[in-house]
Amino acid sequence: MKISGEFIKYCLVGAVNTLVGISTAYILLNPLRQSYTISTIGAYITGICVSYILNKKFTFKVGHGNNLVLFAKFALSMLPCYVISYYLISPFLTKQLFRIDFIYNLSNWFFSLFSVAQDKILDNLTVIISMGFYLILGFSLNKYFIFRKK
């Protein structure tokens, strides 16, 4: 399977977006002494804006369309990505995968390298699987729905 240049760019934008989001949350939470809620909302809004701009200009190189409409579609598309990956698919799938001895043993070994407590291994594995679903679903929605080339 060949990985497209757009997908690699999408992953790079995700890494930049993550750093921007974490930095925003940290600045709001610590130096600006805002609440956790305000900090996470600010980080989410900043992240959505940065991700939209970078994906539009860098990843998918889209110059057409109404920016307000595209931004609204982009922002709204992130909600089903989040709900599907974090609440519907991954907890169910992870629990099923965790029942397979090989995956259970591999997970225990891998997370022990990072000193993850035994009772948190399933949660950590769920986070990793959720991120994978979110990445693939988000890329697909962006490529074929939001920034579709006409």
C-alpha positions in Angstrom: 0.0 0.0 0.0 1.4 3.4 -1.0 1.1 6.3 1.4 0.2 9.4 -0.4 2.0 12.7 -0.1 -1.2 14.3 1.1 -1.5 11.8 3.9 2.1 12.5 5.1 1.4 16.2 5.0 -1.9 15.7 6.9 0.1 13.8 9.6 2.7 16.7 9.7 -0.1 19.2 10.1 -1.5 17.1 12.9 1.8 17.2 14.7 2.0 21.0 14.3 -1.6 21.3 15.4 -0.9 19.1 18.5 2.0 21.3 19.5 0.0 24.5 19.0 -2.9 23.1 20.9 -0.8 21.9 23.8 1.1 25.2 23.9 -2.2 27.2 23.9 -3.6 25.1 26.7 -0.4 25.5 28.8 -0.2 29.2 28.3 -3.9 29.8 29.1 -3.8 27.4 32.1 -0.5 28.5 33.6 0.8 32.1 32.8 -2.7 33.4 32.2 -4.2 31.4 35.0 -7.4 30.4 33.2 -9.6 27.5 34.2 -9.2 24.0 32.7 -12.4 24.5 30.7 -11.3 27.9 29.3 -7.8 26.5 28.5 -9.1 23.4 26.7 -11.7 25.4 24.7 -9.1 27.9 23.7 -6.7 25.1 22.7 -9.5 23.4 20.7 -10.5 26.6 18.9 -6.8 27.5 18.1 -6.2 24.0 16.9 -9.2 24.0 14.6 -8.1 27.3 13.1 -4.5 26.2 12.6 -5.5 22.8 11.2 -8.0 24.4 8.8 -5.4 26.9 7.4 -2.6 24.4 7.1 -4.7 21.7 5.6 -6.3 24.1 3.1 -3.1 25.7 2.0 -0.4 23.0 2.6 -2.0 19.6 2.6 -4.8 19.8 0.0 -3.8 23.1 -1.7 -7.4 24.3 -2.2 -7.9 27.8 -3.4 -11.6 27.6 -4.3 -14.7 28.0 -2.3 -16.2 30.2 0.3 -13.8 30.3 3.3 -16.6 30.6 5.8 -18.5 27.6 4.4 -15.3 25.5 4.1 -14.3 26.4 7.7 -17.8 25.5 9.0 -17.7 22.2 7.2 -14.2 21.5 8.5 -15.0 22.4 12.1 -18.2 20.4 12.0 -16.5 17.4 10.5 -14.2 17.1 13.5 -17.2 16.3 15.8 -18.2 13.0 14.2 -14.5 12.1 13.9 -14.1 12.5 17.6 -17.4 10.8 18.6 -16.9 7.8 16.2 -13.2 7.2 17.1 -13.3 7.9 20.8 -16.8 6.7 21.9 -18.0 4.2 19.4 -15.2 2.3 17.7 -12.2 2.2 19.9 -13.5 1.2 23.4 -15.4 -1.8 21.8 -12.6 -2.8 19.5 -9.9 -2.4 22.1 -11.7 -4.6 24.6 -12.1 -7.3 21.9 -8.4 -7.0 20.9 -7.3 -7.0 24.5 -8.8 -10.5 24.8 -6.3 -11.9 22.3 -3.4 -13.3 24.2 -0.7 -12.0 21.8 -2.1 -8.4 21.9 -2.6 -8.6 25.6 1.0 -9.7 26.2 2.5 -7.3 23.6 0.5 -4.4 25.2 1.7 -5.3 28.7 5.3 -5.5 27.5 5.2 -2.3 25.5 3.5 -0.2 28.1 5.8 -1.6 30.8 8.6 0.1 29.0 7.0 3.4 29.8 6.1 2.5 33.4 2.4 2.5 32.7 0.4 1.1 35.6 -1.2 -2.3 34.9 -4.7 -1.0 35.4 -4.1 1.8 32.8 -2.8 -0.4 30.0 -6.2 -0.9 28.4 -6.9 2.9 28.6 -3.6 3.7 26.9 -4.1 1.1 24.2 -7.6 2.6 23.6 -6.0 6.1 23.1 -3.6 4.7 20.5 -6.3 2.9 18.6 -8.6 5.9 18.8 -5.9 8.2 17.4 -5.5 5.8 14.5 -9.3 5.9 13.7 -9.4 9.7 14.1 -6.4 10.1 11.8 -7.9 7.9 9.0 -11.4 9.2 9.3 -10.3 12.9 9.5 -8.1 12.5 6.5 -10.9 10.9 4.5 -13.4 13.6 5.4 -11.0 16.3 4.6 -9.8 14.9 1.3 -13.2 13.7 -0.1 -15.6 16.1 1.5 -14.1 19.3 2.9 -11.2 20.1 0.5 -12.4 18.0 -2.5 -10.9 19.2 -5.7 -13.5 20.2 -8.3 
